[in-house]
Amino acid sequence: MTLKTSVNASNPRSSSSLALAMPSMPALGVGTLDAYLAHINRLPMLSAAQEFTLAQEYRRTENLDAARQLVLSHLRLVASVARQYLGYGIPHADLIQEGNIGLMKAVKRYDPNQGVRLVSYAIHWIKAEIHEYILKNWRLVKVATTKAQRKLFFNLRSNKLSANALTSAEIESLAKALDVRGADVKEMEMRLAGGEVSIEGDDQDEDHFAPIHWLADERHEPSTVLQQNDQFALQGPKLMQALNSLDERSKAIVQARWLDIDANGQGSKTLHDLAKEYGISAERVRQIEVAAFKKLRMVLKDDESLLH
């Protein structure tokens, strides 16, 4: 991977005039991250006087070469900060690239007259840019949207003493230290503990049951729908013929028990409901039901599969 300290001038996050200087800067460390790191570690550091002079010159005249020297002398700082965020599964090179954007923003806004070295000022911009990048790319589902959640996202992992779940005392202590609610600590711990699962699973394991298997709804698959329609067309007339062969009470009981059901599977009557309605015992209702099904089977003996 080729790492550059340049940023496209059309990038809305870049500082306009400073970004224009970046395309003229050479590619640092062509080919590998190790080569890039080795190169920036050989770049000379600026003394406090040199840094002050360059920063003053850039603020007065917007001399892009002065800004370029300020950026180059702090690239190793970006790499060092980016290394602290390797535990989030983001490539080191991507973290460095985002940190470089933060560094350029810092150089754009740095005022040497405040009496603070650029390194102290820039580190906040570098971290802010890396934080934003991690939150946007760590997962598709956002794990930190509020200010408290963002604070917890970057502090919870480093403050956990073990891989075990936090105890009540640890939750209270961490909540107090970060000035957040204990409920926020619990919620973020659960979010970070949730593992990612491939929707299609492992192709090498034939016995593996992946989410794709239970997410698919085959009820509305075209061939299934056609098969059901054919079956219903076949069942309808024969079932009606079989039901009409029953006496009125037997037919009414079968319909109330098994046919008068809504789309939610509700509406069927119990044996006790029908016993009260016909003034007989529940056992007698059951006997009528059994006899009715026996007769239905005889009528439908040519295709017993219709009863299933």
Secondary structure, 3 states (H helix, E strand, C coil): CCCCCCCCCCCCCCCHHHHHHHHHCCCCCCCCHHHHHHHHHHCCCCCHHHHHHHHHHHHHHCCHHHHHHHHHCCHHHHHHHHHCCHHHCCCHHHHHHHHHHHHHHHHHHCCHHHCCCHHHHHHHHHHHHHHHHHHHHCCCCCCCCCHHHHHHHHHHHHHCCCCCCCCHHHHHHHHHHHCCCHHHHHHHHHHHHCCCCCCCCCCCCCCCCCHHHHHCCHHHCHHHHHHHHHHHHHHHHHHHHHHHCCCHHHHHHHHHHHHCCCCCCCCCCCHHHHHHHHCCCHHHHHHHHHHHHHHHHHHCHHHHHHHC
